[in-house]
Amino acid sequence: MNELVFAVSRAYFAYAGRLEIVLTELKLDKHVQPGMGHVLFALFEEDDVIIKNLVSRTRLAPSSLGRLLVQMESRGLITRRKCDEDGRAVRVQLTTLARSLEGRCREALKRLKQTVEAGFKPRELAVVKKAVERIIENLRRA
């Protein structure tokens, strides 16, 4: 039970559980679910983008992003439409509902960041972040 893979799994489930609590506290749970955050924040920064751009910015596999976009569209957070300039591309845009949730989403991020980073020194955070990114890259390559 001391294997790194179990630690990663426990960290994921602890994070997802805390996220669900924060989403409920901020009354976001009816609209946002775990996994949508990085897509929402990418769109908060730059909206009305083609999916290829979102894949690059979120570093998600196209199939994973596609599933998230279907869920986000069904919850009324985004719309998708053909790109006028490139008929093969699809553009993604936040809805008025999603824009109205931005402040609470930012508060959720702030709370999660405080919880996850508690007790770490900046140098330690940099090491942990680099290690987690390496784990993610290893999993993607496999």
Beta strands, then each sheet from edge to edge (+ up, - down):
strand 1: 49-50
strand 2: 78-82
strand 3: 90-94
sheet 1: 1+ 3- 2+
end
